[in-house]
Amino acid sequence: MPGRYTRHDDHPPLDERPAEIPAECYNCARLALIRSGGAGPVWLNLPGLSDLKLALMPDAWVVADWQKGQMPIIAWSDFCPAADRALHHAVPCGLRTYTGSADRMLDTVALIIHRQLRAHLKDGDGQAEVVPLPDRS
């Protein structure tokens, strides 16, 4: 789907509160966005959650219901990574829910998003490798 997704900004949320994104999930999302080139949202399917997809953008991650015209269900936005943030620290953000059922599915959605992000990154060419650092002594 071309262009920017903005429906989460067009509709008022039922609830808005502070939250945190686990470090590994945030880091995977940032890497996926960098690899995509930023032309538009990275759309990920959410297996097990029929008709829901994740729109991954630099300023927001939105779970949208495609059966209901891409209506937002859950959105994470206003990411505030500290300038000196270590890669293992969670990232504060805002969490918006748009339906009454969003809170009940939040943990499941977060788990599936994390799994899908890791799978999306594994689709690369497999050229990366971990190398040992040279001994300083």
N, CA, C and O atoms as CSV, one atom per row, in Angstrom:
chain,resi,resn,atom,element,x,y,z
A,1,MET,N,N,0.841,-1.182,0.000
A,1,MET,CA,C,0.000,0.000,0.000
A,1,MET,C,C,0.886,1.245,0.000
A,1,MET,O,O,1.614,1.473,0.966
A,2,PRO,N,N,0.842,2.042,-1.041
A,2,PRO,CA,C,1.707,3.202,-1.152
A,2,PRO,C,C,1.270,4.336,-0.234
A,2,PRO,O,O,0.113,4.408,0.180
A,3,GLY,N,N,2.213,5.220,0.077
A,3,GLY,CA,C,1.901,6.397,0.870
A,3,GLY,C,C,1.919,6.153,2.359
A,3,GLY,O,O,2.044,5.023,2.832
A,4,ARG,N,N,1.794,7.218,3.063
A,4,ARG,CA,C,1.844,7.194,4.518
A,4,ARG,C,C,0.490,6.825,5.096
A,4,ARG,O,O,-0.546,7.233,4.571
A,5,TYR,N,N,0.495,6.055,6.174
A,5,TYR,CA,C,-0.735,5.691,6.883
A,5,TYR,C,C,-0.953,6.724,7.984
A,5,TYR,O,O,-0.059,6.954,8.798
A,6,THR,N,N,-2.137,7.353,8.021
A,6,THR,CA,C,-2.394,8.415,9.010
A,6,THR,C,C,-3.703,8.236,9.774
A,6,THR,O,O,-4.099,9.122,10.532
A,7,ARG,N,N,-4.371,7.115,9.587
A,7,ARG,CA,C,-5.691,6.967,10.209
A,7,ARG,C,C,-5.629,7.047,11.726
A,7,ARG,O,O,-6.599,7.464,12.360
A,8,HIS,N,N,-4.508,6.654,12.319
A,8,HIS,CA,C,-4.372,6.731,13.772
A,8,HIS,C,C,-4.365,8.183,14.257
A,8,HIS,O,O,-4.704,8.447,15.410
A,9,ASP,N,N,-3.988,9.117,13.400
A,9,ASP,CA,C,-4.029,10.535,13.755
A,9,ASP,C,C,-5.387,11.154,13.442
A,9,ASP,O,O,-5.744,12.189,14.006
A,10,ASP,N,N,-6.145,10.524,12.545
A,10,ASP,CA,C,-7.438,11.060,12.126
A,10,ASP,C,C,-8.574,10.710,13.081
A,10,ASP,O,O,-9.615,11.366,13.074
A,11,HIS,N,N,-8.381,9.680,13.900
A,11,HIS,CA,C,-9.440,9.204,14.796
A,11,HIS,C,C,-9.014,9.352,16.253
A,11,HIS,O,O,-7.872,9.047,16.598
A,12,PRO,N,N,-9.918,9.816,17.109
A,12,PRO,CA,C,-9.557,9.946,18.523
A,12,PRO,C,C,-9.475,8.571,19.194
A,12,PRO,O,O,-10.340,7.724,18.972
A,13,PRO,N,N,-8.445,8.346,20.010
A,13,PRO,CA,C,-8.338,7.061,20.706
A,13,PRO,C,C,-9.310,6.987,21.874
A,13,PRO,O,O,-9.718,8.011,22.420
A,14,LEU,N,N,-9.677,5.764,22.252
A,14,LEU,CA,C,-10.486,5.579,23.461
A,14,LEU,C,C,-9.641,5.803,24.704
A,14,LEU,O,O,-10.128,6.302,25.718
A,15,ASP,N,N,-8.354,5.424,24.612
A,15,ASP,CA,C,-7.449,5.552,25.756
A,15,ASP,C,C,-6.059,5.901,25.250
A,15,ASP,O,O,-5.642,5.465,24.177
A,16,GLU,N,N,-5.361,6.686,26.033
A,16,GLU,CA,C,-3.993,7.077,25.703
A,16,GLU,C,C,-3.198,7.082,26.992
A,16,GLU,O,O,-3.611,7.687,27.982
A,17,ARG,N,N,-2.034,6.396,26.982
A,17,ARG,CA,C,-1.235,6.304,28.210
A,17,ARG,C,C,0.234,6.064,27.867
A,17,ARG,O,O,0.556,5.660,26.750
A,18,PRO,N,N,1.123,6.314,28.831
A,18,PRO,CA,C,2.535,6.022,28.599
A,18,PRO,C,C,2.781,4.515,28.589
A,18,PRO,O,O,2.070,3.753,29.243
A,19,ALA,N,N,3.796,4.102,27.841
A,19,ALA,CA,C,4.153,2.684,27.756
A,19,ALA,C,C,5.646,2.590,27.470
A,19,ALA,O,O,6.341,3.603,27.388
A,20,GLU,N,N,6.125,1.368,27.322
A,20,GLU,CA,C,7.512,1.125,26.932
A,20,GLU,C,C,7.546,0.025,25.884
A,20,GLU,O,O,6.771,-0.929,25.944
A,21,ILE,N,N,8.441,0.166,24.935
A,21,ILE,CA,C,8.688,-0.873,23.934
A,21,ILE,C,C,9.936,-1.628,24.382
A,21,ILE,O,O,10.964,-1.004,24.646
A,22,PRO,N,N,9.870,-2.956,24.474
A,22,PRO,CA,C,11.079,-3.715,24.829
A,22,PRO,C,C,12.214,-3.409,23.846
A,22,PRO,O,O,11.984,-3.203,22.654
A,23,ALA,N,N,13.419,-3.384,24.365
A,23,ALA,CA,C,14.585,-2.998,23.565
A,23,ALA,C,C,14.736,-3.837,22.301
A,23,ALA,O,O,14.950,-3.282,21.224
A,24,GLU,N,N,14.628,-5.158,22.407
A,24,GLU,CA,C,14.840,-6.010,21.233
A,24,GLU,C,C,13.805,-5.720,20.145
A,24,GLU,O,O,14.136,-5.707,18.959
A,25,CYS,N,N,12.575,-5.493,20.541
A,25,CYS,CA,C,11.510,-5.200,19.578
A,25,CYS,C,C,11.762,-3.842,18.902
A,25,CYS,O,O,11.641,-3.721,17.683
A,26,TYR,N,N,12.109,-2.835,19.692
A,26,TYR,CA,C,12.383,-1.501,19.144
A,26,TYR,C,C,13.563,-1.551,18.177
A,26,TYR,O,O,13.512,-0.965,17.095
A,27,ASN,N,N,14.623,-2.252,18.570
A,27,ASN,CA,C,15.813,-2.337,17.723
A,27,ASN,C,C,15.513,-3.053,16.408
A,27,ASN,O,O,15.994,-2.637,15.354
A,28,CYS,N,N,14.726,-4.121,16.461
A,28,CYS,CA,C,14.336,-4.834,15.233
A,28,CYS,C,C,13.502,-3.932,14.324
A,28,CYS,O,O,13.685,-3.933,13.107
A,29,ALA,N,N,12.592,-3.169,14.914
A,29,ALA,CA,C,11.746,-2.273,14.123
A,29,ALA,C,C,12.580,-1.185,13.458
A,29,ALA,O,O,12.377,-0.880,12.283
A,30,ARG,N,N,13.508,-0.603,14.195
A,30,ARG,CA,C,14.366,0.436,13.619
A,30,ARG,C,C,15.183,-0.117,12.447
A,30,ARG,O,O,15.323,0.535,11.412
A,31,LEU,N,N,15.714,-1.320,12.626
A,31,LEU,CA,C,16.503,-1.939,11.563
A,31,LEU,C,C,15.634,-2.224,10.331
A,31,LEU,O,O,16.065,-2.004,9.199
A,32,ALA,N,N,14.418,-2.710,10.555
A,32,ALA,CA,C,13.503,-2.974,9.435
A,32,ALA,C,C,13.183,-1.682,8.682
A,32,ALA,O,O,13.112,-1.678,7.453
A,33,LEU,N,N,12.990,-0.593,9.415
A,33,LEU,CA,C,12.693,0.690,8.774
A,33,LEU,C,C,13.899,1.215,7.994
A,33,LEU,O,O,13.745,1.751,6.896
A,34,ILE,N,N,15.078,1.062,8.552
A,34,ILE,CA,C,16.293,1.505,7.856
A,34,ILE,C,C,16.469,0.715,6.563
A,34,ILE,O,O,16.771,1.285,5.515
A,35,ARG,N,N,16.280,-0.589,6.645
A,35,ARG,CA,C,16.441,-1.437,5.456
A,35,ARG,C,C,15.393,-1.144,4.388
A,35,ARG,O,O,15.648,-1.338,3.199
A,36,SER,N,N,14.216,-0.677,4.803
A,36,SER,CA,C,13.144,-0.420,3.830
A,36,SER,C,C,13.382,0.849,3.019
A,36,SER,O,O,12.772,1.032,1.965
A,37,GLY,N,N,14.242,1.707,3.487
A,37,GLY,CA,C,14.517,2.946,2.765
A,37,GLY,C,C,13.573,4.079,3.097
A,37,GLY,O,O,13.785,5.198,2.631
A,38,GLY,N,N,12.539,3.833,3.884
A,38,GLY,CA,C,11.642,4.879,4.341
A,38,GLY,C,C,10.667,5.425,3.320
A,38,GLY,O,O,10.111,6.502,3.537
A,39,ALA,N,N,10.432,4.733,2.215
A,39,ALA,CA,C,9.510,5.226,1.186
A,39,ALA,C,C,8.058,5.238,1.663
A,39,ALA,O,O,7.262,6.044,1.182
A,40,GLY,N,N,7.712,4.385,2.570
A,40,GLY,CA,C,6.353,4.294,3.097
A,40,GLY,C,C,6.359,3.348,4.270
A,40,GLY,O,O,7.423,2.888,4.685
A,41,PRO,N,N,5.206,3.047,4.813
A,41,PRO,CA,C,5.180,2.116,5.943
A,41,PRO,C,C,5.631,0.714,5.530
A,41,PRO,O,O,5.445,0.295,4.388
A,42,VAL,N,N,6.214,0.016,6.465
A,42,VAL,CA,C,6.486,-1.408,6.291
A,42,VAL,C,C,5.249,-2.115,6.823
A,42,VAL,O,O,4.932,-1.991,8.006
A,43,TRP,N,N,4.546,-2.852,5.974
A,43,TRP,CA,C,3.330,-3.562,6.378
A,43,TRP,C,C,3.676,-5.005,6.700
A,43,TRP,O,O,4.252,-5.709,5.870
A,44,LEU,N,N,3.328,-5.446,7.899
A,44,LEU,CA,C,3.564,-6.827,8.309
A,44,LEU,C,C,2.242,-7.493,8.653
A,44,LEU,O,O,1.417,-6.918,9.363
A,45,ASN,N,N,2.042,-8.706,8.150
A,45,ASN,CA,C,0.882,-9.498,8.553
A,45,ASN,C,C,1.060,-9.929,10.000
A,45,ASN,O,O,2.186,-10.061,10.479
A,46,LEU,N,N,-0.039,-10.146,10.689
A,46,LEU,CA,C,-0.017,-10.617,12.069
A,46,LEU,C,C,-0.720,-11.970,12.119
A,46,LEU,O,O,-1.928,-12.031,12.347
A,47,PRO,N,N,0.027,-13.058,11.907
A,47,PRO,CA,C,-0.578,-14.396,11.870
A,47,PRO,C,C,-1.355,-14.699,13.146
A,47,PRO,O,O,-0.910,-14.402,14.255
A,48,GLY,N,N,-2.522,-15.294,12.959
A,48,GLY,CA,C,-3.380,-15.626,14.093
A,48,GLY,C,C,-4.354,-14.522,14.450
A,48,GLY,O,O,-5.283,-14.737,15.229
A,49,LEU,N,N,-4.150,-13.343,13.888
A,49,LEU,CA,C,-5.056,-12.212,14.126
A,49,LEU,C,C,-5.641,-11.822,12.773
A,49,LEU,O,O,-5.115,-10.962,12.068
A,50,SER,N,N,-6.734,-12.476,12.439
A,50,SER,CA,C,-7.306,-12.300,11.102
A,50,SER,C,C,-7.610,-10.838,10.812
A,50,SER,O,O,-8.154,-10.114,11.645
A,51,ASP,N,N,-7.243,-10.430,9.611
A,51,ASP,CA,C,-7.509,-9.095,9.081
A,51,ASP,C,C,-6.716,-7.973,9.739
A,51,ASP,O,O,-6.929,-6.809,9.403
A,52,LEU,N,N,-5.808,-8.279,10.664
A,52,LEU,CA,C,-4.997,-7.232,11.285
A,52,LEU,C,C,-3.612,-7.215,10.650
A,52,LEU,O,O,-3.017,-8.259,10.384
A,53,LYS,N,N,-3.113,-5.996,10.413
A,53,LYS,CA,C,-1.760,-5.808,9.891
A,53,LYS,C,C,-1.095,-4.692,10.681
A,53,LYS,O,O,-1.758,-3.820,11.243
A,54,LEU,N,N,0.240,-4.742,10.708
A,54,LEU,CA,C,1.014,-3.714,11.388
A,54,LEU,C,C,1.596,-2.759,10.359
A,54,LEU,O,O,2.263,-3.183,9.415
A,55,ALA,N,N,1.344,-1.467,10.543
A,55,ALA,CA,C,1.991,-0.427,9.746
A,55,ALA,C,C,3.154,0.093,10.577
A,55,ALA,O,O,2.956,0.748,11.601
A,56,LEU,N,N,4.351,-0.201,10.133
A,56,LEU,CA,C,5.558,0.188,10.848
A,56,LEU,C,C,6.115,1.447,10.196
A,56,LEU,O,O,6.499,1.432,9.027
A,57,MET,N,N,6.156,2.542,10.963
A,57,MET,CA,C,6.650,3.826,10.465
A,57,MET,C,C,7.618,4.392,11.493
A,57,MET,O,O,7.583,3.970,12.649
A,58,PRO,N,N,8.475,5.328,11.119
A,58,PRO,CA,C,9.437,5.859,12.084
A,58,PRO,C,C,8.795,6.501,13.312
A,58,PRO,O,O,9.341,6.414,14.412
A,59,ASP,N,N,7.648,7.140,13.132
A,59,ASP,CA,C,7.034,7.850,14.252
A,59,ASP,C,C,5.873,7.106,14.900
A,59,ASP,O,O,5.353,7.565,15.917
A,60,ALA,N,N,5.453,5.982,14.349
A,60,ALA,CA,C,4.340,5.223,14.937
A,60,ALA,C,C,4.312,3.799,14.395
A,60,ALA,O,O,4.707,3.536,13.259
A,61,TRP,N,N,3.836,2.894,15.237
A,61,TRP,CA,C,3.545,1.518,14.831
A,61,TRP,C,C,2.059,1.344,15.067
A,61,TRP,O,O,1.587,1.505,16.192
A,62,VAL,N,N,1.321,1.021,14.030
A,62,VAL,CA,C,-0.137,0.963,14.140
A,62,VAL,C,C,-0.653,-0.399,13.704
A,62,VAL,O,O,-0.333,-0.878,12.616
A,63,VAL,N,N,-1.454,-1.018,14.564
A,63,VAL,CA,C,-2.164,-2.240,14.200
A,63,VAL,C,C,-3.505,-1.795,13.631
A,63,VAL,O,O,-4.295,-1.138,14.309
A,64,ALA,N,N,-3.750,-2.162,12.374
A,64,ALA,CA,C,-4.964,-1.728,11.683
A,64,ALA,C,C,-5.793,-2.932,11.259
A,64,ALA,O,O,-5.258,-3.983,10.908
A,65,ASP,N,N,-7.108,-2.758,11.298
A,65,ASP,CA,C,-8.053,-3.803,10.893
A,65,ASP,C,C,-8.439,-3.575,9.436
A,65,ASP,O,O,-9.138,-2.613,9.117
A,66,TRP,N,N,-7.984,-4.454,8.559
A,66,TRP,CA,C,-8.232,-4.301,7.133
A,66,TRP,C,C,-9.665,-4.635,6.764
A,66,TRP,O,O,-10.145,-4.187,5.723
A,67,GLN,N,N,-10.351,-5.397,7.572
A,67,GLN,CA,C,-11.755,-5.723,7.320
A,67,GLN,C,C,-12.635,-4.498,7.564
A,67,GLN,O,O,-13.730,-4.386,7.013
A,68,LYS,N,N,-12.137,-3.580,8.401
A,68,LYS,CA,C,-12.900,-2.376,8.741
A,68,LYS,C,C,-12.252,-1.132,8.147
A,68,LYS,O,O,-12.189,-0.087,8.795
A,69,GLY,N,N,-11.774,-1.247,6.926
A,69,GLY,CA,C,-11.227,-0.082,6.234
A,69,GLY,C,C,-9.936,0.451,6.823
A,69,GLY,O,O,-9.713,1.662,6.828
A,70,GLN,N,N,-9.087,-0.426,7.315
A,70,GLN,CA,C,-7.796,-0.074,7.910
A,70,GLN,C,C,-7.930,0.824,9.139
A,70,GLN,O,O,-7.096,1.694,9.388
A,71,MET,N,N,-8.990,0.592,9.892
A,71,MET,CA,C,-9.191,1.339,11.138
A,71,MET,C,C,-8.105,0.967,12.141
A,71,MET,O,O,-7.766,-0.209,12.274
A,72,PRO,N,N,-7.553,1.957,12.852
A,72,PRO,CA,C,-6.541,1.647,13.859
A,72,PRO,C,C,-7.164,0.926,15.055
A,72,PRO,O,O,-8.283,1.232,15.467
A,73,ILE,N,N,-6.424,-0.028,15.599
A,73,ILE,CA,C,-6.849,-0.757,16.796
A,73,ILE,C,C,-5.952,-0.364,17.966
A,73,ILE,O,O,-6.426,-0.035,19.053
A,74,ILE,N,N,-4.634,-0.408,17.714
A,74,ILE,CA,C,-3.621,-0.071,18.714
A,74,ILE,C,C,-2.538,0.730,18.003
A,74,ILE,O,O,-2.193,0.430,16.859
A,75,ALA,N,N,-2.000,1.746,18.671
A,75,ALA,CA,C,-0.881,2.505,18.099
A,75,ALA,C,C,0.138,2.829,19.183
A,75,ALA,O,O,-0.206,3.271,20.279
A,76,TRP,N,N,1.393,2.597,18.847
A,76,TRP,CA,C,2.503,3.047,19.678
A,76,TRP,C,C,3.124,4.226,18.942
A,76,TRP,O,O,3.399,4.135,17.745
A,77,SER,N,N,3.347,5.332,19.646
A,77,SER,CA,C,3.912,6.511,18.987
A,77,SER,C,C,4.702,7.332,20.004
A,77,SER,O,O,4.860,6.934,21.158
A,78,ASP,N,N,5.187,8.471,19.555
A,78,ASP,CA,C,5.944,9.383,20.421
A,78,ASP,C,C,7.101,8.667,21.113
A,78,ASP,O,O,7.286,8.787,22.324
A,79,PHE,N,N,7.875,7.922,20.326
A,79,PHE,CA,C,9.019,7.197,20.870
A,79,PHE,C,C,10.038,8.200,21.408
A,79,PHE,O,O,10.335,9.203,20.759
A,80,CYS,N,N,10.567,7.922,22.592
A,80,CYS,CA,C,11.527,8.825,23.237
A,80,CYS,C,C,12.789,8.088,23.656
A,80,CYS,O,O,13.065,7.986,24.851
A,81,PRO,N,N,13.564,7.570,22.706
A,81,PRO,CA,C,14.808,6.919,23.114
A,81,PRO,C,C,15.788,7.968,23.633
A,81,PRO,O,O,15.986,9.004,22.999
A,82,ALA,N,N,16.394,7.701,24.774
A,82,ALA,CA,C,17.377,8.625,25.332
A,82,ALA,C,C,18.580,8.693,24.401
A,82,ALA,O,O,18.924,7.713,23.741
A,83,ALA,N,N,19.214,9.855,24.354
A,83,ALA,CA,C,20.381,10.030,23.487
A,83,ALA,C,C,21.503,9.065,23.859
A,83,ALA,O,O,22.269,8.631,22.999
A,84,ASP,N,N,21.593,8.735,25.134
A,84,ASP,CA,C,22.646,7.821,25.598
A,84,ASP,C,C,22.093,6.424,25.895
A,84,ASP,O,O,22.666,5.679,26.690
A,85,ARG,N,N,20.983,6.082,25.255
A,85,ARG,CA,C,20.325,4.796,25.505
A,85,ARG,C,C,21.205,3.628,25.087
A,85,ARG,O,O,21.730,3.590,23.975
A,86,ALA,N,N,21.353,2.681,25.998
A,86,ALA,CA,C,22.031,1.436,25.653
A,86,ALA,C,C,21.056,0.574,24.850
A,86,ALA,O,O,19.842,0.700,25.008
A,87,LEU,N,N,21.575,-0.286,24.005
A,87,LEU,CA,C,20.721,-1.099,23.136
A,87,LEU,C,C,19.816,-2.057,23.893
A,87,LEU,O,O,18.845,-2.558,23.325
A,88,HIS,N,N,20.110,-2.324,25.162
A,88,HIS,CA,C,19.289,-3.262,25.927
A,88,HIS,C,C,18.229,-2.558,26.782
A,88,HIS,O,O,17.509,-3.218,27.531
A,89,HIS,N,N,18.125,-1.230,26.681
A,89,HIS,CA,C,17.132,-0.489,27.460
A,89,HIS,C,C,15.832,-0.312,26.679
A,89,HIS,O,O,15.844,-0.036,25.479
A,90,ALA,N,N,14.719,-0.473,27.377
A,90,ALA,CA,C,13.403,-0.253,26.765
A,90,ALA,C,C,13.261,1.216,26.356
A,90,ALA,O,O,13.964,2.086,26.871
A,91,VAL,N,N,12.353,1.474,25.436
A,91,VAL,CA,C,12.141,2.829,24.922
A,91,VAL,C,C,10.753,3.319,25.332
A,91,VAL,O,O,9.751,2.692,24.988
A,92,PRO,N,N,10.685,4.439,26.067
A,92,PRO,CA,C,9.382,5.006,26.431
A,92,PRO,C,C,8.634,5.494,25.188
A,92,PRO,O,O,9.236,5.960,24.220
A,93,CYS,N,N,7.313,5.374,25.244
A,93,CYS,CA,C,6.483,5.814,24.120
A,93,CYS,C,C,5.068,6.059,24.631
A,93,CYS,O,O,4.789,5.901,25.820
A,94,GLY,N,N,4.198,6.440,23.737
A,94,GLY,CA,C,2.787,6.567,24.044
A,94,GLY,C,C,2.027,5.400,23.437
A,94,GLY,O,O,2.364,4.927,22.351
A,95,LEU,N,N,1.015,4.943,24.133
A,95,LEU,CA,C,0.177,3.843,23.646
A,95,LEU,C,C,-1.250,4.354,23.519
A,95,LEU,O,O,-1.810,4.902,24.468
A,96,ARG,N,N,-1.831,4.172,22.342
A,96,ARG,CA,C,-3.223,4.563,22.111
A,96,ARG,C,C,-4.025,3.327,21.733
A,96,ARG,O,O,-3.585,2.514,20.920
A,97,THR,N,N,-5.191,3.194,22.322
A,97,THR,CA,C,-6.096,2.111,21.938
A,97,THR,C,C,-7.366,2.738,21.365
A,97,THR,O,O,-7.823,3.783,21.828
A,98,TYR,N,N,-7.922,2.082,20.356
A,98,TYR,CA,C,-9.051,2.639,19.620
A,98,TYR,C,C,-10.324,1.817,19.743
A,98,TYR,O,O,-11.388,2.257,19.306
A,99,THR,N,N,-10.232,0.629,20.331
A,99,THR,CA,C,-11.417,-0.211,20.510
A,99,THR,C,C,-11.432,-0.750,21.935
A,99,THR,O,O,-10.409,-0.760,22.619
A,100,GLY,N,N,-12.594,-1.194,22.367
A,100,GLY,CA,C,-12.716,-1.762,23.704
A,100,GLY,C,C,-11.952,-3.057,23.881
A,100,GLY,O,O,-11.571,-3.399,25.000
A,101,SER,N,N,-11.721,-3.781,22.805
A,101,SER,CA,C,-11.024,-5.066,22.903
A,101,SER,C,C,-9.506,-4.931,22.793
A,101,SER,O,O,-8.789,-5.917,22.965
A,102,ALA,N,N,-9.013,-3.749,22.516
A,102,ALA,CA,C,-7.572,-3.563,22.291
A,102,ALA,C,C,-6.741,-3.954,23.511
A,102,ALA,O,O,-5.704,-4.600,23.364
A,103,ASP,N,N,-7.175,-3.578,24.700
A,103,ASP,CA,C,-6.409,-3.916,25.908
A,103,ASP,C,C,-6.311,-5.419,26.119
A,103,ASP,O,O,-5.274,-5.917,26.558
A,104,ARG,N,N,-7.379,-6.143,25.810
A,104,ARG,CA,C,-7.372,-7.604,25.996
A,104,ARG,C,C,-6.406,-8.289,25.037
A,104,ARG,O,O,-5.855,-9.341,25.360
A,105,MET,N,N,-6.199,-7.712,23.882
A,105,MET,CA,C,-5.328,-8.350,22.896
A,105,MET,C,C,-3.915,-7.776,22.879
A,105,MET,O,O,-3.079,-8.237,22.101
A,106,LEU,N,N,-3.629,-6.791,23.709
A,106,LEU,CA,C,-2.356,-6.077,23.672
A,106,LEU,C,C,-1.140,-6.988,23.836
A,106,LEU,O,O,-0.195,-6.891,23.053
A,107,ASP,N,N,-1.144,-7.866,24.831
A,107,ASP,CA,C,0.005,-8.754,25.059
A,107,ASP,C,C,0.213,-9.709,23.886
A,107,ASP,O,O,1.344,-9.940,23.460
A,108,THR,N,N,-0.880,-10.259,23.371
A,108,THR,CA,C,-0.793,-11.176,22.230
A,108,THR,C,C,-0.264,-10.453,21.000
A,108,THR,O,O,0.601,-10.974,20.296
A,109,VAL,N,N,-0.775,-9.263,20.740
A,109,VAL,CA,C,-0.335,-8.475,19.587
A,109,VAL,C,C,1.152,-8.144,19.707
A,109,VAL,O,O,1.894,-8.266,18.732
A,110,ALA,N,N,1.590,-7.727,20.892
A,110,ALA,CA,C,2.999,-7.376,21.090
A,110,ALA,C,C,3.910,-8.572,20.832
A,110,ALA,O,O,4.971,-8.427,20.224
A,111,LEU,N,N,3.503,-9.743,21.289
A,111,LEU,CA,C,4.289,-10.960,21.079
A,111,LEU,C,C,4.384,-11.308,19.586
A,111,LEU,O,O,5.458,-11.645,19.089
A,112,ILE,N,N,3.261,-11.222,18.886
A,112,ILE,CA,C,3.242,-11.534,17.452
A,112,ILE,C,C,4.060,-10.507,16.664
A,112,ILE,O,O,4.772,-10.869,15.728
A,113,ILE,N,N,3.961,-9.236,17.036
A,113,ILE,CA,C,4.746,-8.200,16.355
A,113,ILE,C,C,6.235,-8.496,16.493
A,113,ILE,O,O,6.980,-8.426,15.515
A,114,HIS,N,N,6.664,-8.824,17.697
A,114,HIS,CA,C,8.077,-9.121,17.929
A,114,HIS,C,C,8.523,-10.308,17.070
A,114,HIS,O,O,9.584,-10.266,16.447
A,115,ARG,N,N,7.717,-11.348,17.043
A,115,ARG,CA,C,8.028,-12.539,16.236
A,115,ARG,C,C,8.087,-12.182,14.744
A,115,ARG,O,O,8.987,-12.633,14.035
A,116,GLN,N,N,7.145,-11.385,14.276
A,116,GLN,CA,C,7.106,-11.012,12.860
A,116,GLN,C,C,8.281,-10.109,12.473
A,116,GLN,O,O,8.812,-10.218,11.367
A,117,LEU,N,N,8.680,-9.227,13.375
A,117,LEU,CA,C,9.828,-8.373,13.090
A,117,LEU,C,C,11.097,-9.203,12.932
A,117,LEU,O,O,11.883,-8.973,12.013
A,118,ARG,N,N,11.295,-10.160,13.821
A,118,ARG,CA,C,12.479,-11.027,13.709
A,118,ARG,C,C,12.436,-11.821,12.405
A,118,ARG,O,O,13.455,-11.954,11.728
A,119,ALA,N,N,11.269,-12.345,12.052
A,119,ALA,CA,C,11.134,-13.109,10.805
A,119,ALA,C,C,11.380,-12.209,9.593
A,119,ALA,O,O,12.026,-12.623,8.630
A,120,HIS,N,N,10.869,-10.990,9.641
A,120,HIS,CA,C,11.051,-10.037,8.540
A,120,HIS,C,C,12.537,-9.741,8.327
A,120,HIS,O,O,12.992,-9.646,7.187
A,121,LEU,N,N,13.284,-9.596,9.402
A,121,LEU,CA,C,14.712,-9.295,9.291
A,121,LEU,C,C,15.507,-10.491,8.792
A,121,LEU,O,O,16.550,-10.320,8.160
A,122,LYS,N,N,15.030,-11.697,9.067
A,122,LYS,CA,C,15.726,-12.894,8.595
A,122,LYS,C,C,15.564,-13.089,7.098
A,122,LYS,O,O,16.277,-13.896,6.501
A,123,ASP,N,N,14.637,-12.363,6.481
A,123,ASP,CA,C,14.429,-12.474,5.036
A,123,ASP,C,C,15.554,-11.830,4.233
A,123,ASP,O,O,15.515,-11.849,3.003
A,124,GLY,N,N,16.553,-11.263,4.901
A,124,GLY,CA,C,17.665,-10.605,4.213
A,124,GLY,C,C,18.539,-11.606,3.481
A,124,GLY,O,O,18.191,-12.781,3.364
A,125,ASP,N,N,19.670,-11.135,2.993
A,125,ASP,CA,C,20.537,-11.997,2.187
A,125,ASP,C,C,21.431,-12.908,3.017
A,125,ASP,O,O,22.159,-13.727,2.456
A,126,GLY,N,N,21.393,-12.784,4.341
A,126,GLY,CA,C,22.146,-13.688,5.202
A,126,GLY,C,C,23.641,-13.448,5.196
A,126,GLY,O,O,24.398,-14.340,5.577
A,127,GLN,N,N,24.097,-12.274,4.777
A,127,GLN,CA,C,25.522,-11.991,4.686
A,127,GLN,C,C,26.134,-11.516,5.999
A,127,GLN,O,O,27.359,-11.478,6.111
A,128,ALA,N,N,25.341,-11.157,6.981
A,128,ALA,CA,C,25.875,-10.649,8.242
A,128,ALA,C,C,26.439,-11.778,9.082
A,128,ALA,O,O,25.964,-12.913,9.030
A,129,GLU,N,N,27.461,-11.446,9.856
A,129,GLU,CA,C,28.021,-12.430,10.770
A,129,GLU,C,C,28.588,-11.714,11.983
A,129,GLU,O,O,28.948,-10.540,11.899
A,130,VAL,N,N,28.670,-12.398,13.091
A,130,VAL,CA,C,29.250,-11.863,14.312
A,130,VAL,C,C,30.716,-12.252,14.322
A,130,VAL,O,O,31.060,-13.418,14.133
A,131,VAL,N,N,31.578,-11.269,14.543
A,131,VAL,CA,C,33.015,-11.550,14.582
A,131,VAL,C,C,33.562,-11.168,15.951
A,131,VAL,O,O,33.075,-10.213,16.557
A,132,PRO,N,N,34.557,-11.884,16.450
A,132,PRO,CA,C,35.128,-11.548,17.749
A,132,PRO,C,C,35.940,-10.257,17.666
A,132,PRO,O,O,36.543,-9.948,16.638
A,133,LEU,N,N,35.940,-9.514,18.770
A,133,LEU,CA,C,36.752,-8.306,18.842
A,133,LEU,C,C,38.204,-8.697,19.079
A,133,LEU,O,O,38.468,-9.709,19.728
A,134,PRO,N,N,39.143,-7.923,18.569
A,134,PRO,CA,C,40.549,-8.257,18.799
A,134,PRO,C,C,40.911,-8.102,20.272
A,134,PRO,O,O,40.348,-7.262,20.974
A,135,ASP,N,N,41.843,-8.908,20.728
A,135,ASP,CA,C,42.303,-8.859,22.115
A,135,ASP,C,C,43.106,-7.578,22.315
A,135,ASP,O,O,43.983,-7.267,21.509
A,136,ARG,N,N,42.816,-6.833,23.378
A,136,ARG,CA,C,43.492,-5.556,23.628
A,136,ARG,C,C,44.764,-5.711,24.460
A,136,ARG,O,O,45.484,-4.732,24.660
A,137,SER,N,N,45.051,-6.891,24.938
A,137,SER,CA,C,46.233,-7.022,25.797
A,137,SER,C,C,47.518,-7.191,25.037
A,137,SER,O,O,48.582,-7.312,25.644
